[in-house]
Amino acid sequence: MNDDYIVKIGDEADKFYFIHSGYVEVLCKNSINTLIYLSKGGYFGEVGIFITGKRSVSVRAQTNCILYSI
């Protein structure tokens, strides 16, 4: 759904996401400023999985999305 959070800062990082379709917004720590927009072929969640164990950014759907996760 549009404007739904997929992950939030501080959540436990248990998945790595790949975008099959749709458009997401990656938000910085204040959850107000946008760091980057990602679309088909993009991915997120790798920092939490491989480095910190926690989510370091929030990611919010801007359109309906199909995501794959590992």
C-alpha positions in Angstrom: 0.0 0.0 0.0 1.1 3.5 -0.6 2.8 5.3 2.3 3.1 2.0 4.3 6.4 1.5 6.1 8.2 -1.6 5.1 10.9 -1.3 7.7 11.5 1.3 10.5 14.7 2.6 12.1 15.7 0.4 15.1 13.7 -2.7 14.1 15.5 -6.0 14.1 17.1 -6.6 10.7 16.0 -10.1 9.7 15.4 -9.7 5.9 17.1 -8.3 2.9 14.7 -6.9 0.3 14.7 -6.7 -3.6 12.3 -4.6 -5.5 10.5 -6.4 -8.3 8.1 -3.6 -9.0 7.0 -0.4 -7.4 8.7 2.6 -5.9 10.0 3.1 -2.3 11.5 6.0 -0.4 14.4 5.6 2.0 14.2 8.0 4.9 17.0 9.2 7.2 17.0 9.0 10.9 14.5 11.8 11.5 12.0 9.9 9.1 11.3 13.2 7.4 14.1 13.8 4.9 14.4 11.4 1.9 17.9 9.9 1.3 17.0 8.2 -2.0 14.2 6.7 -4.0 14.5 3.1 -5.2 12.5 1.2 -7.9 12.6 -2.1 -9.9 16.0 -3.7 -9.5 16.8 -1.8 -6.3 17.5 -3.4 -2.9 17.7 -2.4 0.7 18.2 -4.0 4.1 21.8 -5.2 3.6 23.4 -2.9 6.2 21.2 -4.2 8.9 21.7 -7.8 7.9 25.5 -7.7 7.5 26.7 -4.9 9.8 24.4 -3.6 12.6 21.7 -6.2 13.2 19.2 -3.3 13.4 17.6 -1.1 10.7 19.6 2.1 10.2 16.9 3.8 8.0 13.2 3.6 7.4 11.7 2.5 4.0 8.3 3.5 3.0 6.3 2.4 -0.1 5.4 5.2 -2.5 3.3 2.9 -4.8 2.1 -0.6 -4.6 5.2 -2.8 -4.5 6.2 -6.4 -5.1 9.2 -7.2 -3.0 11.3 -10.4 -2.6 13.2 -11.0 0.6 15.9 -13.3 1.8 
